[in-house]
């Protein structure tokens, strides 16, 4: 009898021993949780399994994180804090994994990644954020904000450069995101159908996966260009091909039923961007965009022309019919649009006050009400949900000064130009599709950032940094191939 117990607890085979000990841990955790009524103890075995998996192969945990992104839910904590579960703990944990890997003597991290212009601009963006934290109007808030940004960049940018090295890794990552994403979409469509797909009921069906209809529509809009080019990886009319084509149609319908105007526009911008990249017109479009923005701001600022666009407080209201909402938008009587303008006006006044270093990362909400103009006030200007300025570019200028915004714009412009150059230089079709899909999704994000703050969210910010990492890896791979060709040519000569 003793021998049998010994064989069970201490088997000779290492794998069997681990399975036995893990099973024992599960049993003890369950019994202890039930006996003590401390049910969180049930999480001990999954946590230990996750730690073990991280030590054995952290790429599996990375893929697990990608799988959890569409399924994550926002949890509000005491003292006004919030977190995304289960993604944020995984992001933080993987940040430490990356740091251990990076500083390990056996690290295989490609040093060329750190020298790439996209990486350097991204690091400069972060460095300026920390500099503006030192001079922040509320250092604690700004430090927390930058800390969260750091683990996003370590995990979604730097760890991605280690794990997603070729199109096969890329496809694995896409399947990890696609399956749960489609699951959430189908669940929401079914729930929405029971309410007749009414415009004023969309918020009721998004919980627990999405905070609001903007985030829901945004992640679909970002994924549509990926799906479009992803289908090319599989034989035409094969099961996977039909699955991806069908998913595109479902997502387009879901975006329509989300009633999110920004997502509609972003999808059309992506279609136009495809031809701009194909025809090598990116640099001209970027120059034109800068001219339009500068001219527009100059027009609005001259003689306080912007005051002519102030809304009528009594008629600028929320709408329960989507057709009325669209009509109210161009008549400047939609409360959502005009509340954005109310905050943008405050933002420009804040920039005038702190043009160089800003108010500090994460600080817009805590200071903007002292810079508002009452003629732009709406019924929701008390802002009980404590939302931000609803324009990422303007937010950067407010919180990190004009230099902070210009650094981010430089990162974006260089990435767009580099992606166009890569698309036309890459010889392999698979890599070409991967770059085009990535850059169109990137453009969708950039379009959404015009009237939303989404980079610091797991649903959208993750894609932003992953795409940058893929662009870096692809350009480094292309440069290495060119170096090999040059060496072969010189040897033959």
N, C-alpha and C positions, 0 to 999 in steps of 0.2 A: 504493500500500500504506500509506504513512504517513497519507494522507488518510483511509483507511478506519479505521485505528486511532484517529486523532484524532476521527472521527465517533462511534466507539464510546465513547471515554472522555469526550469533551466534546460531547455532543449539544446542540442548540439548545434542545430542549424540557426544561424543568426537571424534570418528573415522570420522563421517560425517563432523565435524568441521575441522579436519585436512585436509580432502580431499578438502573441499571448499577453505580453505586458500591456499593450495598448488596450486589448479587450478587458483586462483586469482594471485598467484606469477608467474605462468607460463605465464599468459596473460600479466601481467605488464612487465615482462622481455622481451617478444617478441615485445610489442609495443615500449618500451624504446629502444631496440636494433635497431629496424627499424627506429625510429625517429632520433636517434643520430648517426646511422651507426656504432655503437660500438657493433659488432655482438658477441663479446665474452660474452656479458651479457646474452645471451641465455643459457650459461652454469650454471647460478645461480640456477635454479630449480633442475637440476640433482645433483649439489653439495649439496644442502640442503637435498635432498632425501638421498644422500649417508651418510651425517652426521646423519640424523635421523636413518637410518638403522644401522649405527655403534653403536649408543647409545642403540638401542633396542636389536640387536643381531649381534655382530661384526664377528661371524663366517660366516655369509652370505657375508660380505665384503671380508673376506678371500677367500671364494669360488669364488667370483667375480674376485679377483686377479688371481687365478689359471686359470679361464676362459680366462683372457686377455693375459696370457703369450704367447701362440702361435700367437696371433693377434697383439702383440705390435710392434711398429715401432721406429726406432732410429731417433731422431730429433737433428739436429746440431744447436747449439746456438752460439751467439757471443763469442769472446775471446777464441775460441777453445774448448768450452764446448759442451757436448751433453747429452741427456737424452732419456730414453725409455718411450714412451707414449702408453697407459695410465698406464703402470705398475709401473714406478718409483714413481709417486705421491702416488699411493696406498700403495706401500711398505713403504714409509716414514710415511704416515698416520697411517698404522697399527703398525709401530714401536712405535709411541706415544700411541696407544691404548694398546699395550702390557705393556709399562712402567706404564701407569695409572693403568691397571689391576694388575700388579705385586706388586705395592706399595699400592694398595687399602687395607683397613682393612678387607674387605669382600673377598679378593682374595682367590681362591681355587687352586692356583698354587702349584703343588706337589714339595715340597722342595727336595725330593729325586732326582729330575731331575738335580739339581745343584751339587749334590754329585756324580753323575754318571761319570765314567772315561772318556767317550766320551765328556761330557760337560766340564769337567775340562781341557782336552786336547784342546778342541776348544777355551775355554777362555784363555788358555795359549798361543795358536796360535795368538789370537787377542791382548793379552797383549804384546807379543813380537813385534807384528806389530807396536803398539803405542810406544814402547820403541825405536824401530829403526826409528820411525818418529821424535823423539826428537833429534836424532843424524843425521838426514837425510841431504843429500846434497841440498835438496830443501824441506824445512819443509812444505810449503803451499801445494805443490802437494801431498806430503805424507799424510798430514792431511785430505785432500779431499778424497783421496783414502781410508783411514781407516774409515772415516765417512760413506762412501758408503757401506763398508764392514759391518759396525756395523748395519745399518738398514737391510741389507740382513740377518744377523744372528738373529737379534731380531724377524724379521717377519717369515722367512722361517724355522728357527730352533726352537726358543723358543715358538712362537705362534703356531707352528705346534704341539708341545708337549701338548698344551692345547686343541687343536681342534681335531686332528686325534688320538683318543684314542683306537679305535678298528677297525676291518676290515670293518665294515659298513661305518664308517667315511671315511676310506681309499677308498672304492668304490665310494662314493660320490665325493671325490676329483678327482678320475680318470676320471669320466664322465665329470667333469667340464673342464678338460684339453683335453680329448680325442675328444670331439665334435668339438671345434674350430681348434684343430690340424689337424684332418682329412679334415676339410673344407679348410685350407690353402694348404694342400698337393694336394687335388683334383684340386684346382684352379691353382696351379703351374704346375701340370701334363698337364692340358688342355692347358695352355699358352705355355708350352714347346712343346706340340704336334704340335701346329701351326707352330713351327720352326723346325719340323722334329727331335726333341730330340737331336739336335746337341750338341756336347761337348762344342763348343765355344759360345753357346748361353745360357747356364744355368744361368749366372749372370743376363741376361736381364729379367728373369721371376720371380725372387725372391722378388723383391720390391712389396709391402712395408713391408712384414712380416719378411724377413731374411736379415741380413747384407751381407752374402756371402754363398756359397754352403757348407762350412764346418759347419756353425751353423745349416743350414737346415738339412743336413745329420746327424749331431750329435744328434739333438733332436729326430729324428726318431730311431736312433740306441739305444738311451737311453730308448725309449718307447717300443721297441720290446720285451725285456724280461718281461716287465710288462704285455703286451698284452698276451703273451704266457701263463702265469700263471693266468691271470685275467679270461680267458675263463673257467677255472675250477670252478669258482664260479657259473656258470650257467649250466643248464641241457644240456647234449650233444645233438647237432642238434636243439637246440632251436634257436629262432630268434637272441637273443643276442650272443649266441655262434657262429653262422654263421657270425654275424656282426664283431666280434672280429677276427675270423679266416681270413675272407676276408680282414680285415684291415692289418693283418700281411703281407699278400701277396702283398697288395698295397704298404705298407711301404718298403718291401724288393725291390720291383720294383723301387720305388722312390729313394731309396738309390743308386741302380745301375745307375739310370738315372741322379743322382747328380754328378757322377764321382768323388767321394770323397774316396780316398784310405784308409784314416785313419778310416772311418766309416766301410768299408768292414772288415778291420782287427779287429776292436773293436767287431763286431758281432761274429766273429769266436772265439775271446778270451772269450767272454761270454759263448759260447757253451762249451769250454774246462773248464772254471771256474765252470760250473754246476757240472761236474764230480769230479773236485778237492774238492769241498765242500761236495759232497755226500760221497766221500771216505776219508774225513777228512785229506786232504793233504795240507791244506792252509799254515800251518807253515813251511812245508818243501819247498814249492814253494817260499815263501817269502825269506827264507834263501838263496835259489838258486839264486833268482833275485838279492839280495844284492851282492852275490859273483860275479855274471856275470857283474854287473855294476862296481864294484870296479876293477875287473880284466880288463875290457874294458877301463876304464879311465886310469888305470896304463899303459896299452899298448900304448894308444894314446899319453900320456904325455912323456913316456920314449924316450929320444933322439929326441923329437919333431916329433914323427912318424905321428901325425895328419896332418903335412904339405904335406904328400904324397897323401892326399885325396883332395887337392885343385883342383877346377874345371878349365876347359879350358874356359876362358872368352868368346871366340868367338863362341863356340859350345853349351854353357849352355844357352839355350833360352827357351821362352815360347812355348808350343805346342798347336796346334788347333785340333789334332787328339788324342783320348784317348789311342789308342794302342801305338802310338809314345811316349806318356807321360809315360806309364808303362815301356817301354823299356829304356827310358832316365833316369828313376828313378834309376834302378839298375846299369846303366852305369855312374851315378853321373853327368848327363848332363841335369837334369830337373831344371829349374830356381827356382821353388818353394822350392824344397828340398834343393838345394845348398844355397839359400838365408837364409834358416833356419840355415844351418851349419855356414854360414858367421856370423850370429848373435850369435850362440852358442859359437863360438871361442872367440868373443868379450866378451861374458858373463863369460867365464872361466878366461879371463884376468882381468875382473872386480872383480871376486871373489878373485883372487890372491892379488888384491889391498886392498879390504875391506872384509876379510874373516869372521869376527866376527859379525859386525853389518850391513854390506851392504851399499848400496847407498841410501836407504830409499824407502818405498813402492811407486810404481807408477813412479819411476825415471829412469827405464832402458832406455827408448827412449831418454831422454835428455842428457845422458852421454855416451852411448855405442860407438858412432862413433870415439871417441878418443882411443878406445881399439881394433879396428878391425884390421884384417890382410889383406892387399891388395890382396894377392894371392887368397883369397876366395871371392873377390868381384864379383857381378853379375850385369846384366843390370838394376836391380830394387833396387840396394843398396842405392839409394838416399832416398828411403822409404817416398814417398810423403803422403801416407795415415797414417803415424805415428803409424804403428802397432808395437807390442811388440816382445819379444824374441821367441815366439812360443814354449815354453816348460814351463809349470807352475812350475815344480820342480826346474828347473834351474833359473827361474825368482825369486823364493823365495830366493834361495841362493845368487843371485846377489843383490836383493833389501833388504833382511832382514838378510843376512849373513848365514853361514852354520848352526848355531843353529836354525834359523827360518825355514830353510828347514827340519832339523831333527825333529823339533816339529810337522810339518805337516805330515811327514812320520810316526811318532809315532801315530798320530791320525788315519791315514789311516790303518796302520798295526793292531792297536788294534780293529778298527771297523770291519775289515775283520775277525779277529779271533773270536771276540764276535759274529758276525753274524753266523759263522759256528757253534759255540757252541750252540747258540739259535736254529738254524734250527734243530739240533738233539735232543734238549731238549723239544721243544714246543709240547704239546700233540695234540692240535687242528690243523686240516688240513688247515683251512682257514688262521690261523696265520702263519703256516709253508709256505704256498704259498706266503703270503705277504712278509715274510722275504727273501725268496729265490729270488723273483722278485726284491725286493729292492736292495739286495746285488749284483745281476748280473747287474742291471742298474748302480749301484755304480762302479762296475768294468769297465763297458763300459766308464764311465766318466774318471776314472783313466787312462784308456788306451789312451783316447783322449788327456789327459793332458800331455802325453809324448811329443807331438809335437804341442800343442795348449795352449792358455791361455783362459780358459773358465769359471773359477769359479766366476769371477766378471761380469757375464752376466746373464740377467734374464732368457734366454732360457735354460741354462744348470746349472748355479750356484744355481738356485732355487731347482732343483732336488737334487743336492749335499747335501744341508742342510736339505731338507725335509726327505731324506732317513736316514740321521743321526738321526733326531728327531724320526722317526718311530722305528729305532733300539733301541733307549733309552727307548721309551715307552714300546716296547715289552719285553725288558729285565726286566724292573721294574715290569711289569705285571706278568711275569714269576716268579720273586722273591716273589711277594705277594702271588701267588698261592702256592708256595712251603712253605711259612710261614704258610698259612692256613692249609695245609696238616699236617705240623709238629704239629700245635696246636691241630688239631683233633686227631692225632695219640697219642699225650701225654695225652689228655683228656680220650681217650678210654683206654689207658693203666692204 
